[in-house]
Amino acid sequence: MSDIVPRAMALMEESFIASSGPGGQNVNKVATAVQVRLDVFALRLEPATFNRLKILAGSRMTSRGEIILTARNYRTQEANREDARKRITEMLEDAQRAPQVRKKSRVNRINKEARIKGKKNRGTVKANRGKVEW
């Protein structure tokens, strides 16, 4: 399960782009935002994991199977790089976790009767809310 993240880190391509946001005049001079590209097909994921990753990535995944993630929350390249790596790692780990299967609850006879009695009481309360005739 955890061997996918190191493979992904090796396959990631980072490029720095001009950023908007915090930094004042600095953003006009320095390319602090980082854009990370990851080829998902090169990871050779299981089909179920790939489908979950596709849903998690949403519009960040291209039709060629690349996830493009842009991080521009911080003023420095290093902080944005760490943010992008952390976000893509979390996305991969979430995709590897299979959702838990919901188990159908079993209601015994006594609880069924109590529930129906409560519904009947509620029905009579609502039925008595009609218009008052004088």
N, C-alpha and C positions, 0 to 999 in steps of 0.2 A: 504494500500500500504506500509506503513512504518513499519508494524508489523512483516514483514519478516526479517528485518535486526536484531532486537533483538533476534528473535528465532534462526537465523543463528549464532549469537555470542555465544549463549548458547550451540549450537550443535558443535561448532568448536573444533577440537583437535589440539593442538600445540605441536611440538617437535623440539628440537634444534639440529642442525647438524653442523659438521665442514664446514667451509666456505672457498671458495677461494676468491680472490679479495683483497680489501684494508685492511690493518691491519698489514702487515709485518710479523714478527715472531709470533705475537699474534694469527694469524689464526691457527697456528699449535697447540696452547695450549688450546684455548677456542672455544667452539661451539657457534658461534654467529649467524649463519643463522637459520632462522625459517622456518619450513615446516608446513603449515596449511592444515588440511583435513576437508572437509565439506560434509556431506551426504545430497545430494540434495533431495533424496526421502523422507527423514525425514521432510523436510520443507513443503511437501504437496502443491506444487505450482500448479497453473492452467496450463493446457496443453500448452497454447500459451506462457505463461511466461517461462515454462520449456524448450520449443523449442528454444526460444530466448536465454536463458541462456546456452543451449547446444552449440549453434552457437558461442556465445561470449567466452565460456570457451575453445572451440576447443580441442586441445590435452591435456589440463589440466584436462579434465573430463575422468574418467575411465569408463569401461563398467559396473561397479557396481554402477555407479551414484555418485561417489565421485569426488569432485574437489580438486586437490592437487596443492597448490600454494607455491612456495618457494621464500622467500625474503632474499637477501644477499647483498643488496646495501650498507649497513652501517656497522660500526665497532662494534656497540653494539647490544646486544640481544633486548633491549627495542626499539631501533629505528627500527630494522628489524621487530619486532612484530607489531609496529604501522603501518609500511609500508604494511605489509601483510593484516592487518585488513582493512586498507583504500582501498587497491586494491580489496579485495573480496566484500567490501561494495559497491564500485562503480560498480562492475560487477553485483551485485544483483539489484541495482537501475536501471542500464541501461536495464536489462532484464525485469523489470516491466513496462518500458515505451513502449507503443505500437507505432509503426511507424505511422507517419501521412500519410493519404491516399491522393495521388496526385489527384487534381481536374483537369479535362480536360479543357483546355483553349478554349474559344469560340472566333473565329475570325469573325468580321463582313465583309460585302461585300466590303467596301472601302479598308479595310486592305488587304483582299484577292487579290484585283486587284492591289494594290501597290506592294505586294510581287511578284506577277506574272510578273509585269512590270520590277521589279528589276532583276528577274531571266532571263528575256528575254535580258535585257541590258548586263548582265554578260555573257550570251551565245554568244551575238554578239562580245563582246570583245575577248572571247576565240576563236571564229571562225576566227577572223581576225589575229590570231597569227600564221597562217600557214607559209609555206616557201614562200619567195618572188621570183617571177619569173621575170627575166630581159627581 
